[in-house]
Amino acid sequence: MDEFFPDAILFSGTWFEFNRVQLVRLIVLAVVLIVMCVLASRAKLVPGRGQSIVELLLEFVNGTIIKNTLGLREGKHFAPFLTTLFFFLLAMNLAGVVPGLNLAGTSVIGLPLLAALWTFVIYVSAGVKKRGIAGYLKHETAPPGLPKPIYLLLVPIEFLQVVLIRWASLTIRLLANMVAGHIMMVVFIGLTQGLLLSGTWLVAISPFAGALAIGIYGFEIFVAALQAFIFTILAAVYIQMATADEH
């Protein structure tokens, strides 16, 4: 667990404490920005390998998430946010399987919480802009057509959904998955090393532990991509719920 709470590199004991987690995040952010800027400046009609990968990811976000959830007309207003969110989380999640980094930028609560609160501000702002504060709260908490006594129970629950549960669940889901993935990899890699150096007959089963470690490594890549997708599509769904004409 110490890997999630490393010693400070700079400014220990202050609000500006800088440690290995922040260093990993800065490295990932710098790499993504540099790669994107270079690819954009060298974009060609016939794309190379790097440009093709980025274009495939962009098409995936636009087609699978934005178009299917918000539609093309409404989705174009939120495409910059959703695209940035997906690439940002994907890169931060994949840092956990990059040799030398070995820790996802989203495996400590600060970044998942920031992304969730960013999403909260976007969908609430979109709803308020379309309906006003009172209209938005009514739209989200009091769907029409229900018996009046039901609203006594429904309105508080739906209000908590809007102001707390949605962004809290986004935070916890992403954080828990990335923490669990890192712990699983460390456990199986440590098990493989322990068996290999045990000096007993247990050396014979170390290849099986190694194979499991490789499998977990591949599974962590899948989870990193999946969690970026889930977070982004839920953000799109919340925006759609806030701006839809019908509840």
Helices and strands as residue ranges (DSSP letters): G 2-4, E 8-10, E 18-19, H 20-41, H 49-60, I 61-67, H 68-70, H 72-94, G 95-97, H 110-141, H 148-160, I 161-165, H 166-196, G 201-205, H 206-243
